[in-house]
Amino acid sequence: KKYLDFFCAVGTSILGYSNRKVNSSVMKNIKKGNMTSLNCPEEVYLAKKIIKHHPWSSMAKFTRGGGEANAVAIRIARANTERKNIAFCGYHGWHDWYLSANINSKNNLNQHLMPGINYDGIPKNLRNTSFPFPYNNFEYLSKLIVKKNIGIIKMEVSRNIKPEKKFLKNIRDICNKKKIILIFDECTSGYRENMGGIHLQYKIYPDIAIFGKSLGSGYAINSIIGKKAIMKKSENTFISSTFWGERIGYTAALASISEFERLKVFKKINKNGKNVKKIWLNLSKKYNIPLKIMGSDAIPSFEFVNNHLLNKTYLTQEMLKNKILATNLVYINIFHDQKNTIQYAKVLDKIFNDI
């Protein structure tokens, strides 16, 4: 069965599936030998490339998965401070430090893309070590910092909504003042709207940043970059993996970045995302179905103002019947152009008519 895909391997394939340039580069290096005893040179090349994109940073580490990258970033941050408690906002994976927030209240992660998550298997003594804060609510965060003796702030720069004026600046300022380690998790947002993290657009720079998903165009690679004084503390703790030395991910990322530049990927993605948002807006008006349209042009999403879960489920079900993988969120890639959204718009029109 063939499907028109609007979910794109959970956002990893912004170049579409099986990009020839990326695959060709990967295959060449597989033939040379993918796994060796010493670090592959591509690891160094990629570190230099990503640091060049982010001049505030000077060192890099790499992992294969996003949750793993988040855990590494937390370990490095905790190695830099006596205050181990974390304030976080957004989705940051599946590791103990994150899910422990639900020990105090099973609803703590509900507003961070993970409603109803069970914390079975998480040691109870991690209670009161990780605390959520609402996005764009600096007053709440500033009180939390004092009340919970916060030493680390970890957050997504932006997901469904844009930061309010001075929100990110106020966070950077309070981190400077209170010597708090600031981590930007850009596993989802990075290398999707611009060449690097979207924090570059706001000119607010963290102490550590994380990238993944689109970086390898479907191949497993995540990066953790940071300031030298902070990243050097990783030498004081044990962080390791057998397969961090394999060269597929590094090779794929280097080839992907070259393709991003050659194809003007970010320009195409933002244009395609605007087109998808326009489809939603037009159907909302046509059938008088109120929608809340959110997200960047690269990852647009919407919510039905009325009966959201029921309508979202029906939409997904009917899309599948019509050979389309789609829900209320779209990870845009370069092939979601006007030509390839005609089928999507036609099916969506019928669904809105049914609703």
LUMDREN-633510 format. One line per 8 residues: for each residue x, y, z of N, C-alpha, C. Coordinates in steps of 0.02 Angstrom, whole numbers. Atoms other than C-alpha are relative to their C-alpha. Layout:
<atoms>
X:Y:Z:X:Y:Z:X:Y:Z  ...
</atoms>
This chain:
<atoms>
42:-60:0:0:0:0:44:62:0  -37:-63:3:62:173:-43:-42:56:32  35:-55:-33:18:323:64:35:67:-15  -28:-67:0:41:509:44:12:18:73  -19:-6:-71:134:548:205:7:73:22  -6:-67:-29:107:707:305:28:-3:71  -30:6:-66:191:640:462:76:-9:-5  -71:0:18:361:608:382:47:-29:53
-44:35:-47:436:482:502:13:42:62  -2:-43:-59:396:592:652:46:60:-11  -36:-62:14:475:741:567:72:-6:-20  -72:7:16:643:667:519:15:12:-74  -15:2:72:624:667:330:-20:64:-36  18:-63:33:620:849:275:23:1:-73  -21:6:70:709:798:114:-40:-54:-36  38:56:28:578:665:81:35:-65:17
-30:65:-15:614:480:91:54:-19:-51  -52:29:43:772:399:22:32:52:-46  -34:-52:39:861:557:-33:64:-29:-32  -55:33:37:987:502:-166:69:24:22  -65:-28:-20:1128:618:-115:21:-25:69  -15:23:-68:1116:571:68:15:-75:0  -10:72:3:1098:385:32:66:-19:-33  -62:14:36:1244:387:-90:60:12:45
-55:-15:-46:1358:468:38:5:-52:55  1:51:-52:1304:344:171:27:-66:-26  -22:64:28:1331:193:57:75:-3:-13  -73:-3:11:1507:249:12:37:-15:64  -35:9:-63:1555:255:194:-14:-69:32  13:68:-23:1470:89:234:50:-48:-31  -48:43:35:1583:9:104:70:7:28  -66:-11:-30:1735:86:188:4:-34:69
3:27:-68:1678:16:356:-35:48:45  41:-46:-39:1543:90:464:22:7:72  -17:0:-72:1609:44:636:73:-18:9  -71:12:-11:1790:58:690:17:11:74  -20:-5:-70:1889:58:852:7:73:23  -10:-70:-17:1929:244:846:-55:43:-31  51:-46:26:1817:393:813:10:11:-75  -4:-13:72:1774:421:630:13:75:-11
-14:-71:14:1835:585:551:-63:41:-10  62:-36:12:1656:631:503:-29:30:65  23:-27:-65:1619:657:689:30:70:11  -35:-64:-9:1748:798:693:-27:51:-51  25:-45:52:1687:872:527:-69:27:19  68:-21:-18:1507:876:589:1:47:61  -6:-44:-59:1556:952:757:19:70:-22  -22:-65:25:1647:1092:667:-55:36:-39
53:-29:41:1501:1119:548:-55:30:44  55:-23:-43:1369:1133:685:22:59:43  -26:-56:-40:1479:1245:793:7:63:-42  -4:-58:46:1507:1358:642:-69:32:-7  68:-27:4:1318:1376:630:-21:35:64  18:-27:-66:1312:1420:816:63:26:34  -64:-27:-24:1460:1533:856:6:8:76  -2:-5:-73:1411:1546:1040:27:-64:32
-22:65:-26:1460:1362:1061:71:-16:-22  -69:18:20:1630:1278:1052:15:-74:6  -12:72:-5:1610:1092:1090:-64:-38:-16  58:41:19:1495:951:1033:9:-72:23  3:72:-10:1444:776:1082:-59:-26:-42  52:27:44:1333:658:982:-30:-63:30  35:62:-18:1203:522:1015:-40:-22:-61  42:25:55:1086:420:908:-73:22:9
70:-17:-12:919:460:990:-9:66:37  15:-64:-32:836:620:1052:-6:-4:75  6:9:-73:791:554:1225:68:-8:32  -69:10:-23:971:499:1246:38:66:1  -33:-65:4:1033:671:1192:-23:45:57  27:-39:-56:918:753:1320:30:-22:66  -29:26:-62:984:639:1457:74:20:7  -71:-21:-1:1165:679:1409:5:74:19
-1:-72:-14:1128:866:1414:-14:13:74  15:-8:-72:1051:849:1588:59:-22:43  -58:24:-38:1200:748:1650:56:53:0  -52:-51:5:1322:880:1587:-19:62:41  23:-59:-38:1217:1021:1661:7:-12:75  -4:15:-72:1207:935:1830:72:-5:24  -71:2:-19:1395:910:1828:28:70:10  -23:-69:-4:1409:1100:1820:-30:38:58
33:-36:-53:1302:1144:1970:-15:-44:60  19:36:-61:1269:1094:2150:-76:-6:5  74:1:-2:1084:1131:2122:-25:-44:-56  16:50:50:1022:976:2031:-72:4:-25  70:-3:20:837:1022:2019:-10:35:-67  11:-22:69:767:1055:1845:-70:31:-7  64:-28:24:630:1171:1782:-2:-11:-75  3:15:72:570:1117:1611:-66:22:-30
60:-17:38:445:1165:1477:6:-34:-68  -2:34:65:404:1054:1328:11:-75:7  -11:72:2:433:874:1277:74:-15:-6  -72:13:-2:605:802:1317:18:-74:5  -20:71:3:599:613:1295:-32:-43:54  32:51:-42:568:462:1405:42:-18:62  -44:20:-54:710:456:1532:-27:19:70  25:-7:-69:689:452:1722:-5:72:23
0:-69:-25:735:634:1753:-63:37:-21  58:-36:28:587:690:1644:-66:-28:28  62:31:-23:451:565:1690:-10:5:75  6:-7:-73:489:589:1875:-45:59:20  45:-57:-14:389:752:1863:-70:-23:16  68:25:-12:231:646:1864:-9:-35:67  6:32:-66:270:570:2035:-42:44:46  38:-47:-42:203:725:2121:-72:5:-22
68:-4:29:53:736:2005:1:-32:-68  2:35:64:5:622:1862:-19:46:-58  19:-49:52:-51:779:1768:56:48:-18  -53:-49:10:117:870:1771:24:4:-72  -24:0:69:162:819:1594:-56:11:-51  57:-7:45:-12:846:1522:7:58:-49  -7:-59:42:31:1018:1454:67:1:-38  -65:4:33:198:958:1385:1:-57:-51
9:48:55:133:845:1245:-4:-72:22  1:69:-23:125:692:1356:-56:-12:51  54:10:-49:-49:678:1437:-7:-73:21  15:66:-26:-85:529:1549:58:-48:3  -59:44:0:93:462:1555:9:-32:69  -12:36:-62:123:328:1686:75:2:17  -70:-3:-20:284:335:1788:24:-65:31  -23:65:-25:298:149:1829:73:-10:-19
-70:12:13:481:102:1843:45:59:18  -40:-58:-20:536:276:1900:8:0:76  -10:1:-73:616:276:2074:-35:59:34  37:-52:-36:508:372:2199:46:53:30  -44:-50:-29:661:459:2270:20:55:-49  -9:-55:48:667:563:2109:-55:52:6  52:-49:-12:512:653:2172:32:68:18  -24:-68:-16:539:842:2182:70:14:-28
-63:-17:33:686:847:2061:-11:33:-68  17:-31:65:599:900:1898:-69:32:5  61:-38:-9:465:1033:1889:-20:35:-65  21:-33:62:362:1090:1738:-19:74:12  26:-68:-3:324:1272:1700:-35:16:-66  37:-15:61:200:1343:1574:38:48:-45  -33:-42:49:265:1421:1415:-27:71:2  17:-72:1:266:1611:1407:-23:27:68
19:-23:-67:238:1624:1595:64:9:42  -63:-12:-35:398:1701:1662:-10:10:75  14:-12:-71:318:1752:1826:-3:-66:38  5:66:-30:277:1570:1865:70:-31:7  -67:28:-1:454:1516:1820:44:34:52  -43:-36:-47:538:1651:1924:-15:-20:73  18:23:-67:441:1596:2078:23:-72:12  -21:70:-4:478:1412:2041:75:-6:14
-73:1:-8:665:1449:2032:19:8:74  -14:-13:-72:665:1516:2211:-27:-55:43  35:49:-43:541:1393:2284:32:-69:-3  -25:68:9:622:1235:2213:76:-2:-9  -73:-2:4:806:1289:2212:25:-27:-67  -14:24:68:819:1267:2024:72:18:-22  -67:-12:26:993:1248:1948:5:-8:-75  1:13:72:944:1199:1770:-69:17:-28
62:-12:37:812:1264:1650:6:-32:-68  -1:34:65:771:1155:1500:-66:14:-34  62:-19:34:646:1208:1369:6:-4:-76  4:-10:72:591:1206:1189:-7:75:-13  1:-72:14:619:1378:1113:-70:21:-21  68:-13:23:450:1372:1027:-28:-63:-31  31:57:33:326:1239:974:-65:22:-33  64:-19:30:142:1280:949:-11:75:-5
8:-73:-1:154:1465:991:68:33:5  -63:-37:-2:287:1598:976:11:30:69  -13:-31:-66:375:1670:1130:-25:72:2  21:-69:-8:299:1829:1196:62:45:7  -55:-48:-2:405:1986:1193:39:-5:66  -47:2:-56:556:1971:1310:-4:-64:42  4:62:-39:505:1797:1373:67:-36:1  -64:35:4:665:1714:1311:56:42:30
-52:-45:-27:771:1866:1357:-2:0:77  7:2:-73:702:1866:1535:27:-64:29  -27:64:-23:746:1682:1552:76:1:-3  -74:-5:6:923:1712:1488:28:45:55  -24:-47:-51:942:1859:1608:0:-30:69  4:29:-68:884:1764:1762:49:-58:7  -51:54:-2:997:1617:1715:69:30:13  -64:-34:-12:1145:1737:1708:6:23:72
0:-29:-67:1097:1819:1872:8:-54:54  1:53:-51:1069:1657:1969:45:-59:-16  -47:53:21:1201:1552:1879:-36:-67:-11  39:59:20:1073:1430:1809:21:-21:-70  -18:27:66:1119:1317:1662:-63:0:-43  57:-4:45:1002:1353:1515:11:-48:-60  -3:48:56:968:1212:1391:-59:12:-46  52:-4:50:871:1234:1230:-4:-68:-35
11:63:36:798:1071:1165:-30:16:-68  23:-13:68:786:1094:977:3:-64:-43  2:63:38:774:910:929:-52:5:-55  53:-6:49:612:953:839:8:62:-44  1:-63:36:634:1135:789:65:14:-39  -64:-16:30:819:1136:741:6:-25:-72  -13:18:70:874:1130:559:-64:-15:-39  64:9:34:695:1146:499:-25:66:-29
20:-66:24:663:1333:482:59:41:-24  -60:-36:18:841:1392:462:60:-46:11  -60:41:-6:1021:1328:461:24:1:72  -17:5:-70:1030:1283:644:-61:4:43  56:-6:-46:922:1316:795:-40:63:-11  41:-60:9:776:1436:790:17:53:52  -21:-52:-48:851:1522:942:45:53:-33  -41:-49:37:968:1605:816:-43:57:-26
45:-52:25:817:1699:749:-17:51:55  18:-44:-57:780:1770:923:62:31:32  -64:-26:-26:965:1803:961:5:-7:76  -7:19:-71:949:1721:1132:37:-66:0  -44:58:6:1087:1595:1161:4:-39:66  -1:42:-61:1084:1449:1285:72:-18:20  -65:27:-19:1227:1362:1375:11:-68:-35  -1:65:35:1183:1195:1293:-60:-1:-48
56:9:47:1076:1156:1139:3:-71:-29  6:69:25:1014:991:1068:-35:1:-67  31:4:66:972:948:887:-9:-74:-19  12:69:23:899:792:805:-49:1:-58  51:8:52:759:733:691:25:16:-70  -16:-17:70:789:827:528:75:1:-15  -72:-6:10:978:837:554:29:-55:-45  -28:56:39:1009:664:477:-45:-24:-56
46:20:54:864:656:353:-23:-73:6  25:68:-10:799:495:429:52:-48:28  -51:41:-32:965:425:490:10:23:72  -3:-14:-72:996:416:677:61:42:18  -54:-44:-23:1098:565:736:-31:58:39  19:-58:-40:1076:694:874:63:32:26  -59:-35:-25:1196:826:933:-15:41:62  3:-43:-59:1227:914:1098:59:47:-6
-54:-48:4:1327:1075:1083:-3:46:60  0:-44:-58:1380:1197:1217:63:40:7  -58:-40:-16:1501:1320:1290:54:-45:29  -55:43:-18:1673:1249:1322:4:-15:75  -7:9:-73:1679:1277:1511:-52:-48:26  54:44:-22:1513:1185:1529:9:-70:-28  -7:66:32:1543:1044:1405:60:-39:27  -60:34:-27:1715:1006:1480:-16:-40:62
19:36:-61:1627:950:1639:-23:-72:-14  20:69:18:1571:795:1543:57:-49:15  -58:42:-16:1747:731:1580:-2:-23:73  4:17:-71:1701:724:1765:-52:-53:15  52:51:-10:1561:598:1738:6:-52:-56  -6:54:50:1534:439:1636:-59:3:-48  50:0:54:1440:457:1471:29:-39:-58  -31:43:50:1466:322:1341:-52:-40:-39
42:46:40:1392:213:1204:44:-34:-52  -38:37:50:1464:77:1094:-9:29:-70  15:-19:69:1378:142:938:2:76:-13  -12:-71:15:1418:327:957:56:8:-51  -56:-5:47:1569:289:849:-18:-18:-71  17:18:69:1473:226:697:-8:62:-43  -6:-60:42:1487:341:548:-60:16:-43  59:-12:43:1316:327:462:-33:67:17
35:-60:-21:1235:465:564:38:63:-17  -41:-58:15:1380:586:545:2:15:-75  -2:-6:73:1392:554:359:-66:27:-27  67:-21:22:1204:574:336:-12:74:17  9:-69:-21:1204:738:433:39:48:-44  -42:-43:43:1347:811:331:-30:6:-70  31:-1:66:1263:761:168:-66:39:1  64:-35:-7:1095:828:230:10:76:1
-14:-72:-4:1168:998:274:19:28:-68  -17:-21:68:1242:1008:99:-62:7:-43  63:-3:37:1070:970:27:-44:58:22  38:-58:-25:988:1099:140:22:64:-36  -27:-60:32:1103:1230:65:-15:1:-75  8:4:73:1090:1170:-115:-73:11:-22  71:-1:20:900:1152:-120:-40:59:30  36:-54:-35:859:1306:-14:-61:-29:36
52:41:-32:760:1184:92:-47:41:44  41:-35:-49:699:1304:226:-50:47:-33  45:-44:38:624:1423:99:-59:-41:-26  53:44:27:527:1279:19:-47:-24:54  41:27:-55:468:1208:185:-48:53:27  42:-53:-26:403:1374:249:-56:18:-49  51:-14:51:312:1405:84:-53:-54:0  47:56:-1:233:1232:88:-45:2:63
38:-4:-63:181:1255:270:-53:54:-2  49:-55:7:96:1420:232:-60:-23:-42  52:25:44:-1:1333:94:-48:-47:37  42:47:-39:-62:1195:212:-43:38:50  39:-42:-46:-116:1325:341:-58:34:-37  51:-34:40:-213:1414:202:-57:-48:-15  51:52:12:-305:1251:161:-45:-6:61  38:6:-62:-358:1234:343:-46:60:10
37:-62:-11:-413:1415:355:-60:5:-47  54:-3:49:-517:1406:195:-56:-49:16  51:50:-17:-605:1246:249:-38:18:64  31:-24:-62:-638:1318:421:-55:50:-15  49:-52:20:-728:1466:340:-57:-31:-41  50:30:46:-816:1361:207:-53:-38:38  48:43:-36:-896:1241:332:-18:27:70  16:-31:-65:-906:1359:481:21:-45:58
-28:42:-53:-798:1243:586:59:38:31  -54:-40:-29:-693:1348:706:61:-42:16  -64:33:-12:-510:1298:714:47:47:37  -55:-38:-28:-364:1355:819:63:-23:-36  -59:18:41:-218:1355:695:63:25:35  -59:-14:-41:-48:1348:780:63:-23:-35  -64:27:23:135:1308:756:34:43:-52  -38:-35:52:270:1371:641:-23:-25:-68
17:23:67:253:1356:453:33:-68:-14  -35:64:11:375:1209:462:-35:-57:35  37:52:-36:268:1113:589:-69:29:18  65:-28:-16:91:1180:575:-46:-52:32  50:44:-32:-51:1109:679:-64:39:11  62:-34:-18:-230:1146:723:-39:-41:50  47:33:-45:-361:1104:853:-70:19:-19  71:-16:7:-547:1091:829:-23:33:64
23:-35:-59:-624:1217:947:-53:-41:36  51:43:-30:-769:1095:975:14:-73:-16  -7:73:9:-757:906:1000:66:-19:-33  -65:8:33:-571:906:961:20:-73:-8  -24:69:2:-527:726:1005:-41:-43:-48  45:38:43:-679:652:917:13:17:-74  -10:-22:69:-652:755:759:70:-18:-26  -68:18:19:-464:725:758:4:-75:-17
0:73:11:-491:536:771:-35:-17:-67  36:11:63:-619:541:630:42:21:-60  -42:-24:54:-502:644:522:55:-50:-17  -54:48:10:-358:521:547:-25:-63:-33  31:61:27:-471:373:512:-17:7:-74  21:-10:70:-541:445:350:59:12:-47  -61:-10:39:-371:501:290:32:-67:-17  -29:66:11:-307:323:310:-39:-39:-54
42:34:50:-454:257:208:17:25:-71  -16:-31:65:-398:375:69:75:0:-14  -72:10:11:-215:320:78:41:63:15  -39:-57:-23:-153:474:170:15:-8:74  -20:-1:-71:-55:473:334:-2:72:23  7:-69:-22:-114:632:418:-43:5:62  41:-17:-58:-181:701:580:-6:76:2  8:-73:-5:-201:878:647:67:36:3
-68:-29:0:-12:907:645:37:-25:-62  -37:20:60:97:907:490:74:19:8  -72:-14:5:286:890:483:14:13:-74  -7:-19:71:315:984:320:68:-21:-27  -63:10:35:445:927:195:-2:34:-69  -6:-38:63:502:993:26:-49:-24:-53  47:27:50:376:883:-68:-73:16:15  68:-19:-16:222:952:19:-19:65:-36
14:-60:39:202:1078:-121:-73:-1:-25  69:-6:22:42:1133:-206:-23:-60:-40  16:59:42:47:988:-329:-18:-61:43  11:60:-40:57:856:-193:-50:9:58  51:-10:-52:-71:935:-76:-71:2:-29  66:0:31:-214:931:-202:-43:-58:26  35:59:-25:-262:754:-149:-19:10:73  11:-13:-72:-244:802:35:-59:48:10
52:-52:-7:-354:957:15:-69:-28:-20  63:28:24:-487:859:-81:-31:-46:53  25:46:-52:-502:724:53:-21:39:62  15:-40:-60:-497:852:193:-66:38:-8  63:-35:15:-639:948:110:-60:-45:16  55:48:-13:-750:792:117:-7:-12:75  2:13:-72:-703:761:299:-32:59:37  30:-59:-32:-747:939:349:-75:4:-16
72:2:17:-911:920:255:-37:-50:44  30:51:-44:-948:761:355:-8:27:71  2:-27:-69:-906:848:519:-55:52:6
</atoms>
